[in-house]
Amino acid sequence: MAETVLKSVVRKTILFSLPVFITGTILFATILRSWFLPVYFFLFFLFLAVSIAYSYLLIRAAHRYPGKFIAWFMGITMVKFLLYFLVMVLYLLFYREHAVPFLLTFLVFYFSFTAFAISLTLRTVNKTSGG
C-alpha cells in the first residue's frame, strides 16, 4: 500500500509542478528577467521534495495512526514551516539585496505547493479511508 501511495504522490506532485516550473521559467526569461535569481532552481526542487515528503508522511500517518492524524498533521506542518523559515532567514541574511525577488518567488512557491499538498493529501486520505 505504501509503495503505491508514494508512487501516486510523486506522480501527481510532479505533474502539478511542471507547469509551475515552466511558467516561472518563462516569466523569468521574459517579463521578470531583472528579478531572476539562480536560487529559483533550488527553491523549486526544495518545494517539490518537501511537498512529496509532506503528503506521503501525512497519508502514511492517516493509515497507521488514524486517531492521531491531527497531531501528526500539526507536527509535520510545523517541521515543514520551520524548514522553510530557516531557508528563508539564512538566504536573506547572506543576500539582503535580493530580498524582494527572493520573497516573491518563495511565497509563490509556498502558497502553490502548500495548497496542492494539502489538497492531494486530503483527497488521498478520504479516498483510501472510504470517506
C-alpha positions, -999 to 999 in steps of 0.1 A, spaced: 0 0 0 27 25 10 47 20 -23 15 25 -44 6 57 -24 42 70 -27 42 64 -65 9 82 -68 20 112 -47 53 115 -66 35 113 -100 8 138 -91 32 163 -75 55 162 -105 25 167 -128 15 197 -108 50 211 -105 59 210 -142 35 238 -153 46 258 -122 82 254 -132 77 261 -169 55 292 -162 81 306 -137 110 299 -161 92 317 -190 83 347 -168 119 350 -155 132 347 -191 109 374 -203 89 398 -182 107 393 -149 142 389 -162 157 415 -138 143 396 -108 156 362 -118 178 346 -91 198 314 -95 183 302 -62 150 298 -82 160 263 -92 170 253 -56 137 267 -43 117 248 -69 133 214 -60 131 222 -23 94 228 -25 89 197 -48 108 174 -24 92 188 8 57 186 -8 62 149 -17 76 141 17 48 161 34 20 144 15 35 109 19 41 112 56 6 125 63 -11 98 42 10 72 59 1 86 93 -36 86 84 -34 49 77 -12 38 106 -24 62 133 -59 73 123 -67 85 158 -36 107 159 -39 122 125 -44 157 138 -13 155 160 8 142 130 -6 169 108 3 196 132 38 182 139 47 176 102 33 210 92 54 227 120 86 209 109 79 219 73 72 255 83 104 257 104 125 243 75 111 269 51 116 296 77 152 286 82 159 286 44 143 320 41 161 336 70 195 321 61 192 333 25 181 368 35 210 371 60 235 365 33 218 381 3 198 410 17 200 429 -16 178 402 -32 151 403 -6 121 413 -28 126 389 -57 135 361 -34 105 366 -11 81 369 -40 94 337 -56 94 320 -22 58 330 -15 45 319 -49 61 285 -44 50 283 -8 13 290 -15 12 269 -47 29 238 -32 12 241 2 -23 243 -14 -16 214 -37 0 192 -10 -30 197 14 -55 191 -14 -37 159 -25 -33 146 10 -70 152 19 -82 136 -13 -60 106 -9 -68 101 27 -106 104 21 -104 81 -9 -85 54 8 -103 56 41 -137 54 23 -147 89 35 
